[in-house]
Amino acid sequence: MTNKGQLLQDPFLNTLRRERVPVSIYLV
């Protein structure tokens, strides 16, 4: 994986995690 790819993916994954946590709490 290239450095540029990591820089793009990291914020994306962080956003996904932030989005998924409230959704998980909501589902539970």
N, CA, C and O atoms as a GROMACS GRO file, in nm:
protein
  112
    1MET      N    1   0.085  -0.120   0.000
    1MET     CA    2   0.000   0.000   0.000
    1MET      C    3   0.088   0.125   0.000
    1MET      O    4   0.185   0.134   0.076
    2THR      N    5   0.056   0.219  -0.083
    2THR     CA    6   0.136   0.340  -0.091
    2THR      C    7   0.100   0.436   0.021
    2THR      O    8  -0.005   0.425   0.083
    3ASN      N    9   0.190   0.531   0.044
    3ASN     CA   10   0.167   0.628   0.150
    3ASN      C   11   0.043   0.711   0.120
    3ASN      O   12  -0.037   0.741   0.209
    4LYS      N   13   0.027   0.748  -0.008
    4LYS     CA   14  -0.088   0.829  -0.047
    4LYS      C   15  -0.218   0.753  -0.022
    4LYS      O   16  -0.316   0.810   0.025
    5GLY      N   17  -0.217   0.624  -0.054
    5GLY     CA   18  -0.336   0.542  -0.032
    5GLY      C   19  -0.372   0.537   0.116
    5GLY      O   20  -0.489   0.539   0.152
    6GLN      N   21  -0.269   0.529   0.200
    6GLN     CA   22  -0.295   0.523   0.344
    6GLN      C   23  -0.356   0.654   0.393
    6GLN      O   24  -0.448   0.654   0.474
    7LEU      N   25  -0.302   0.764   0.344
    7LEU     CA   26  -0.352   0.894   0.386
    7LEU      C   27  -0.499   0.911   0.348
    7LEU      O   28  -0.577   0.970   0.422
    8LEU      N   29  -0.534   0.857   0.230
    8LEU     CA   30  -0.673   0.867   0.186
    8LEU      C   31  -0.763   0.772   0.264
    8LEU      O   32  -0.878   0.804   0.295
    9GLN      N   33  -0.708   0.654   0.294
    9GLN     CA   34  -0.791   0.551   0.356
    9GLN      C   35  -0.814   0.578   0.505
    9GLN      O   36  -0.921   0.549   0.558
   10ASP      N   37  -0.712   0.634   0.572
   10ASP     CA   38  -0.721   0.653   0.717
   10ASP      C   39  -0.841   0.739   0.758
   10ASP      O   40  -0.921   0.695   0.840
   11PRO      N   41  -0.856   0.860   0.704
   11PRO     CA   42  -0.972   0.942   0.740
   11PRO      C   43  -1.103   0.873   0.702
   11PRO      O   44  -1.203   0.885   0.772
   12PHE      N   45  -1.100   0.801   0.591
   12PHE     CA   46  -1.220   0.731   0.545
   12PHE      C   47  -1.261   0.625   0.646
   12PHE      O   48  -1.378   0.613   0.682
   13LEU      N   49  -1.161   0.546   0.693
   13LEU     CA   50  -1.189   0.442   0.791
   13LEU      C   51  -1.232   0.503   0.924
   13LEU      O   52  -1.321   0.451   0.991
   14ASN      N   53  -1.169   0.614   0.960
   14ASN     CA   54  -1.207   0.682   1.084
   14ASN      C   55  -1.352   0.728   1.078
   14ASN      O   56  -1.426   0.717   1.176
   15THR      N   57  -1.391   0.780   0.962
   15THR     CA   58  -1.529   0.824   0.945
   15THR      C   59  -1.624   0.706   0.955
   15THR      O   60  -1.729   0.715   1.018
   16LEU      N   61  -1.586   0.595   0.892
   16LEU     CA   62  -1.670   0.476   0.897
   16LEU      C   63  -1.689   0.431   1.042
   16LEU      O   64  -1.800   0.397   1.083
   17ARG      N   65  -1.580   0.431   1.117
   17ARG     CA   66  -1.590   0.388   1.257
   17ARG      C   67  -1.681   0.481   1.335
   17ARG      O   68  -1.762   0.437   1.416
   18ARG      N   69  -1.666   0.611   1.310
   18ARG     CA   70  -1.750   0.707   1.383
   18ARG      C   71  -1.896   0.690   1.345
   18ARG      O   72  -1.985   0.705   1.429
   19GLU      N   73  -1.920   0.658   1.219
   19GLU     CA   74  -2.058   0.638   1.174
   19GLU      C   75  -2.115   0.508   1.229
   19GLU      O   76  -2.233   0.501   1.262
   20ARG      N   77  -2.031   0.406   1.239
   20ARG     CA   78  -2.080   0.274   1.278
   20ARG      C   79  -2.112   0.267   1.426
   20ARG      O   80  -2.203   0.194   1.465
   21VAL      N   81  -2.040   0.340   1.509
   21VAL     CA   82  -2.062   0.331   1.654
   21VAL      C   83  -2.204   0.376   1.691
   21VAL      O   84  -2.273   0.301   1.760
   22PRO      N   85  -2.249   0.494   1.648
   22PRO     CA   86  -2.388   0.534   1.680
   22PRO      C   87  -2.490   0.437   1.621
   22PRO      O   88  -2.593   0.410   1.683
   23VAL      N   89  -2.462   0.385   1.504
   23VAL     CA   90  -2.554   0.290   1.440
   23VAL      C   91  -2.564   0.163   1.523
   23VAL      O   92  -2.673   0.110   1.543
   24SER      N   93  -2.449   0.115   1.572
   24SER     CA   94  -2.449  -0.006   1.655
   24SER      C   95  -2.528   0.017   1.783
   24SER      O   96  -2.606  -0.068   1.825
   25ILE      N   97  -2.508   0.133   1.845
   25ILE     CA   98  -2.580   0.164   1.968
   25ILE      C   99  -2.730   0.173   1.939
   25ILE      O  100  -2.812   0.128   2.018
   26TYR      N  101  -2.763   0.232   1.825
   26TYR     CA  102  -2.903   0.248   1.787
   26TYR      C  103  -2.968   0.112   1.765
   26TYR      O  104  -3.082   0.088   1.807
   27LEU      N  105  -2.895   0.021   1.700
   27LEU     CA  106  -2.950  -0.112   1.673
   27LEU      C  107  -2.966  -0.190   1.803
   27LEU      O  108  -3.062  -0.266   1.818
   28VAL      N  109  -2.874  -0.171   1.895
   28VAL     CA  110  -2.883  -0.244   2.022
   28VAL      C  111  -2.993  -0.181   2.105
   28VAL      O  112  -3.020  -0.226   2.217
   0.00000   0.00000   0.00000
